[in-house]
Amino acid sequence: MKKFIKLLNINKTNLKKIQEGPGVYGIYTQNNKLLKVGRAKRFRPAERIQENADEIAAAKKFGFIRTKSVKDAIKLETQLIKRRKPVLNVEKRGK
């Protein structure tokens, strides 16, 4: 399974490094605790990360995994949520 390899601080400089396209992102605390996993479909992933960071006070870092398609992003997001059990993804965890 793919992992978020490099975690970056949430700031404009780092968010600009992410290219447009589908993928999965993780939002983390300063101590690298995974808070949320989400996916970006067709628009700029940095916008999705920033929107979530604005809503989550503890959000300090992010990781991003590029995927080939939206379908791959949906599949990877589901796998990561089930395996990593992020605090804020309660509704998608399943059993």
BELSULZI-V493854 format. One line per field, one symbol per residue. ss: DSSP state (~ for helix, > for strand, _ for the rest). A space follows every 10 residues. Layout:
BEGIN
ss=???
END
This chain:
BEGIN
ss=_______>>_ _~~~~~____ __>>>>>>__ ___>>>>>>> ____~~~~~~ ~~~~~_____ >>>>>>___~ ~~~~~~~~~~ ~~~~_____~ ~~___
END
